[in-house]
Amino acid sequence: MPETKSPFQYLPLTIMSKVMTEFEAITISQMNAQGLFETPENVKIRADALLKKIFGEDAQFAILITNDDEDDDLAPFFVIDSMGLKFMLGATPEDDCFHLSFLSAKPVRPIRSLAGMGMALMDAMDIIDEHFSLHEMGLAEE
């Protein structure tokens, strides 16, 4: 029977070291050539690409609310059909995602697809429903 390793049998920070080595393997020039370097232009290009991946032709209806040049964290914020989408830059374009804000709800689920958008919207509705339920019972914080 093969011996299974417990996570506690690894040297401290071994996994962290592997993670940082992998990330550092991407040089600045590679990052810039691939649109990975964190400039406002590249972040906007990647945000637009993810919008198109998620919404297809409907991405044209997304309205940019924040101007990247004025936003310190380089996170573009879009509104589409009364839903807010904050772009979250990943280490690679595949890691990029949006976070939803709908009415007062901000679920933490990352969005990378139309189905994921639906799932995050359901999470938001659950948050709103829970808030109203607590409010009805007099347990909601004002």
Secondary structure per residue as TSV (DSSP state, phi and psi in degrees):
chain	resnum	aa	ss	phi	psi
A	1	M	-	360.0	125.5
A	2	P	-	-68.4	144.3
A	3	E	-	-79.6	128.5
A	4	T	-	-93.3	141.5
A	5	K	-	-89.9	136.4
A	6	S	-	-85.9	147.1
A	7	P	G	-57.5	-21.4
A	8	F	G	-80.0	-6.7
A	9	Q	G	-87.9	-5.0
A	10	Y	S	-83.8	154.5
A	11	L	-	-66.1	146.7
A	12	P	T	-56.7	135.3
A	13	L	T	68.9	11.8
A	14	T	H	-61.7	-46.4
A	15	I	H	-64.2	-43.7
A	16	M	H	-59.9	-40.1
A	17	S	H	-62.6	-42.8
A	18	K	H	-63.1	-41.6
A	19	V	H	-61.9	-48.0
A	20	M	H	-68.4	-35.6
A	21	T	H	-63.1	-42.6
A	22	E	H	-63.0	-44.4
A	23	F	H	-66.2	-42.3
A	24	E	H	-70.0	-15.3
A	25	A	T	-68.3	-18.8
A	26	I	S	-85.6	109.2
A	27	T	-	-76.4	163.4
A	28	I	H	-57.8	-43.1
A	29	S	H	-65.1	-40.1
A	30	Q	H	-63.4	-41.9
A	31	M	H	-62.0	-44.5
A	32	N	H	-68.9	-41.7
A	33	A	H	-63.0	-33.6
A	34	Q	T	-94.0	5.4
A	35	G	T	73.6	24.2
A	36	L	-	-95.3	-21.0
A	37	F	S	-67.4	137.7
A	38	E	-	-80.0	74.0
A	39	T	-	-106.7	155.0
A	40	P	H	-55.8	-37.1
A	41	E	H	-65.4	-47.2
A	42	N	H	-66.5	-38.6
A	43	V	H	-63.5	-43.6
A	44	K	H	-64.1	-41.1
A	45	I	H	-60.5	-44.5
A	46	R	H	-69.3	-37.2
A	47	A	H	-63.9	-44.2
A	48	D	H	-62.7	-40.2
A	49	A	H	-62.7	-40.4
A	50	L	H	-69.9	-38.2
A	51	L	H	-56.9	-45.8
A	52	K	H	-66.0	-37.6
A	53	K	H	-63.7	-41.1
A	54	I	H	-76.4	-50.0
A	55	F	H	-102.2	-8.3
A	56	G	G	60.6	-133.7
A	57	E	G	-62.2	-26.8
A	58	D	G	-70.7	-9.9
A	59	A	G	-59.6	-24.3
A	60	Q	G	-62.7	-19.1
A	61	F	G	-87.9	-4.5
A	62	A	-	-74.6	133.0
A	63	I	E	-110.1	124.6
A	64	L	E	-74.0	122.3
A	65	I	-	-95.9	-42.1
A	66	T	S	-96.9	147.7
A	67	N	-	-96.8	121.5
A	68	D	G	-53.5	-34.7
A	69	D	G	-66.4	-25.2
A	70	E	G	-97.4	-9.6
A	71	D	-	-100.0	116.7
A	72	D	T	-61.4	-34.4
A	73	D	T	-90.5	7.7
A	74	L	-	56.9	27.1
A	75	A	-	-102.7	99.0
A	76	P	-	-61.3	143.2
A	77	F	E	-120.7	124.9
A	78	F	E	-116.0	155.2
A	79	V	E	-122.6	132.6
A	80	I	E	-142.3	122.3
A	81	D	T	51.5	47.6
A	82	S	T	67.9	12.9
A	83	M	E	-112.0	134.5
A	84	G	E	-92.9	139.9
A	85	L	E	-130.6	114.7
A	86	K	E	-98.0	124.1
A	87	F	E	-77.1	133.7
A	88	M	E	-118.1	112.4
A	89	L	-	-71.9	127.4
A	90	G	-	-98.3	177.3
A	91	A	S	-66.3	-29.9
A	92	T	S	-134.6	162.8
A	93	P	G	-56.6	-31.3
A	94	E	G	-67.3	-23.5
A	95	D	G	-88.3	-13.2
A	96	D	-	-60.9	150.5
A	97	C	E	-157.5	171.4
A	98	F	E	-114.4	153.6
A	99	H	E	-115.6	136.2
A	100	L	E	-89.1	143.6
A	101	S	E	-130.3	126.0
A	102	F	B	-136.2	119.8
A	103	L	T	54.4	-121.6
A	104	S	T	-98.2	0.0
A	105	A	B	-93.2	139.2
A	106	K	-	-134.2	79.9
A	107	P	-	-64.7	154.4
A	108	V	-	-93.3	1.0
A	109	R	-	-65.7	127.6
A	110	P	-	-72.5	142.0
A	111	I	B	-114.5	123.2
A	112	R	-	-132.4	0.4
A	113	S	S	-151.8	168.1
A	114	L	H	-65.1	-39.5
A	115	A	H	-64.6	-39.4
A	116	G	H	-63.3	-35.3
A	117	M	H	-63.2	-43.1
A	118	G	H	-62.1	-40.6
A	119	M	H	-65.9	-42.5
A	120	A	H	-65.4	-36.9
A	121	L	H	-65.4	-40.1
A	122	M	H	-63.0	-40.5
A	123	D	H	-59.4	-43.3
A	124	A	H	-62.2	-43.2
A	125	M	H	-64.2	-37.1
A	126	D	H	-64.4	-41.4
A	127	I	H	-61.9	-44.7
A	128	I	H	-64.8	-44.4
A	129	D	H	-61.0	-43.2
A	130	E	H	-63.3	-41.7
A	131	H	H	-60.3	-46.8
A	132	F	H	-66.3	-36.0
A	133	S	H	-63.4	-44.5
A	134	L	H	-66.2	-37.1
A	135	H	H	-64.3	-42.8
A	136	E	H	-59.3	-37.7
A	137	M	T	-83.7	-1.5
A	138	G	T	78.4	18.2
A	139	L	-	-103.7	-5.1
A	140	A	-	-77.3	143.0
A	141	E	-	-81.8	139.6
A	142	E	-	-84.8	360.0
